[in-house]
Amino acid sequence: MAFLEVSSLHKSYRIGAATLSVLRGLDLLVEKGEMLAIVGASGVGKSTLLHLLGGLDTLDEGTIQIGHADVGSLPDADIVAFRNAHVGFVFQFHHLLPEFSALENAEMPLRIARRPLPESRLQAKALLGRVGLGDRLTHRPGMLSGGEQQRVAIARALVMHPSLLLADEPTGDLDEHTADDLHLLIREMHREHGLTSVIATHNPRLASACDRVLRLADGRLWAA
């Protein structure tokens, strides 16, 4: 059963007087529980596609269906609520808030959803412990290694128990050994949390750990 369905997706950007066409009638079906890798050269639109899937950007034409939600047609307020409740993001650059601790960063989506603080703390602590940071709860991002910062980002992405995980080059800024550890963790989290995952990556080792690999080129997806 398709959990994520994209049909005839178009996205362009205006650059001065010119128009840059990034996605050109892209179609995609992702089964519930699938872990999909999207590969392709830099600049082909992998990040753009993930931003559209997660409601961080608006499409020009086409449809994006996630579960029962027509994401492309949701009003701004509804897409924010949908994203916070159902979509977890992991980016290449973790985007942690430097003035907050690992625990405060991980619990941020729960605080945004106005969950009670005791509940938020318990959930965030449990996830940070699961990703190997139970002894780093009070550390701020500047006190953590790159791999540890990305583990906090993974905990933050999963703390709301989303159904969809979107990861944009999640290990692209890490050394090979640390990246391999993160690949394993992402795969474990995908399985344990019953996620459907779409991962954009240049890393062939991460792509090979996924259930399926598609290549983005010429604005569309192709079998890799």
Helices and strands as residue ranges (DSSP letters): E 2-15, E 18-31, E 35-39, H 46-53, E 61-66, E 69-70, G 71-73, H 76-86, E 87-91, H 102-106, H 108-112, H 117-130, G 141-143, H 146-158, E 164-168, H 176-192, E 196-200, H 204-208, E 212-217, E 220-223
